[in-house]
Amino acid sequence: MAGTFSQIHIQLVLAVQGRANLIVDPWRERMNRYITGIVKKKKQKLIIVNGMPDHLHVFVGLSPGMAIADLVRDMKNNSSNFINNHRWVQRHFQWQEGYGAFSYGHSQIDAVYRYIAGQQQHHRKRTFREEYIQLLKKFEIEFDERYLFTWIE
């Protein structure tokens, strides 16, 4: 019997609405576990989720039947509701429109994992804006800065 075989690894980058620093301890880990559950419920493989107070990186292995946009929509909607239902922030929590999606080969998994795991150290040297623009340029994605995330300077 013929089968479908694939290996698709995607790093997703989500930003908090208005780039507010809302993802904080002590509930950051609960949110990360909740997002892990969303990915697993969709029958996808979560490799790592980590981020900073204003943005999140989610590295996943996707099956070919899963649309990236559908997975991101479910992660954003469900995690926003989860955060708001727990009232972890004083105002309404929401992810910004749009996201980054960057693909990697199998040989790059460990390096991407380490990069995402080391977000706190990485952002001592580089802002999220610098990081995001660097990713867009690295992947040769054409962009207009007017349509990137809303930046707080």
C-alpha positions in Angstrom: 0.0 0.0 0.0 1.4 3.4 -1.0 1.9 6.0 1.8 2.7 9.6 2.1 6.1 10.4 3.6 7.2 13.9 4.5 9.5 15.9 6.8 8.4 19.5 7.2 9.8 21.6 10.0 8.5 25.1 10.5 9.5 27.8 12.9 6.5 30.1 13.7 7.0 33.5 15.1 4.0 35.3 16.8 3.9 38.7 18.3 1.7 40.1 21.1 -0.7 42.8 19.9 1.0 46.2 20.2 4.2 44.3 21.1 3.2 44.7 24.7 5.4 42.7 27.2 2.5 40.6 28.5 3.9 37.0 28.4 5.5 36.9 31.8 6.3 34.5 34.6 4.7 32.7 36.4 2.1 31.9 33.7 4.5 31.7 30.7 5.1 28.0 31.2 1.4 27.2 31.5 0.8 29.1 28.2 3.6 27.2 26.6 2.2 23.8 27.8 -1.3 24.9 26.5 0.1 25.7 23.1 1.9 22.3 23.2 -1.5 20.7 23.7 -3.0 22.6 20.8 -0.3 21.4 18.5 -0.6 17.8 19.7 -4.4 17.8 19.5 -3.9 18.8 15.8 -1.7 15.7 15.5 1.4 17.7 14.8 4.8 17.4 16.4 5.9 20.2 18.7 9.7 20.5 18.9 10.0 23.5 21.2 8.0 26.6 22.2 9.7 29.5 23.9 9.8 33.3 23.6 10.0 36.6 25.2 7.4 38.8 26.9 6.4 40.3 23.5 6.7 37.4 21.1 6.8 33.6 20.8 8.7 31.1 18.7 7.0 27.7 18.0 9.0 25.0 16.2 6.9 22.2 14.8 7.0 19.2 12.5 4.0 19.3 10.2 2.2 16.6 8.4 1.5 17.5 4.8 -2.3 17.7 5.4 -1.9 20.5 8.0 -2.1 24.0 6.6 0.2 26.4 8.5 -2.4 29.1 8.5 -4.9 26.8 10.2 -2.5 25.7 12.9 -1.5 29.3 13.6 -5.1 30.4 13.7 -6.0 27.7 16.3 -2.9 28.5 18.4 -3.6 32.2 18.4 -7.4 31.9 19.1 -7.2 29.2 21.7 -4.2 30.6 23.6 -5.7 34.1 23.6 -8.9 32.7 25.1 -6.9 30.6 27.6 -4.9 33.7 28.8 -8.0 35.9 29.0 -10.1 33.3 30.8 -7.4 33.1 33.4 -7.2 36.9 33.6 -3.4 36.8 33.7 -3.2 40.3 32.1 -5.0 43.4 33.2 -6.3 44.1 29.7 -7.4 41.9 26.8 -4.7 39.7 25.5 -4.4 39.3 21.8 -1.8 38.2 19.2 -1.0 40.6 16.4 -2.3 39.8 12.9 0.1 37.9 10.8 3.1 35.7 11.7 6.4 34.5 10.4 6.8 30.9 9.1 10.3 29.7 8.3 11.1 26.2 7.0 14.1 24.1 7.9 15.7 20.8 6.9 16.3 17.9 9.2 20.0 18.7 9.6 19.0 22.2 11.0 16.6 20.9 13.8 19.2 21.0 16.6 20.5 24.4 15.7 16.9 25.9 15.5 16.1 24.2 18.8 19.1 25.7 20.6 18.3 29.1 19.0 14.7 29.1 20.3 15.7 27.7 23.7 18.3 30.5 24.1 15.8 33.4 23.4 16.6 35.1 26.7 20.3 35.2 26.0 19.8 36.1 22.3 17.7 39.1 23.1 20.3 40.6 25.3 22.1 41.5 22.1 19.3 41.9 19.5 15.8 43.3 19.6 12.8 41.4 18.3 12.6 43.8 15.4 16.2 43.1 14.4 15.7 39.4 14.9 12.6 39.3 12.7 14.0 41.4 9.9 17.2 39.2 10.0 15.0 36.1 9.5 13.1 37.7 6.6 16.4 38.6 4.9 18.0 35.2 5.6 15.1 33.4 4.0 15.0 36.0 1.1 11.4 37.0 1.9 10.5 40.3 0.3 8.8 42.6 2.8 7.6 46.2 3.2 8.3 47.5 6.7 4.9 49.2 6.7 3.3 45.7 6.9 5.5 44.1 9.5 4.3 43.8 13.1 3.5 47.0 15.0 6.8 48.0 16.6 7.2 49.8 19.9 10.4 51.8 19.9 
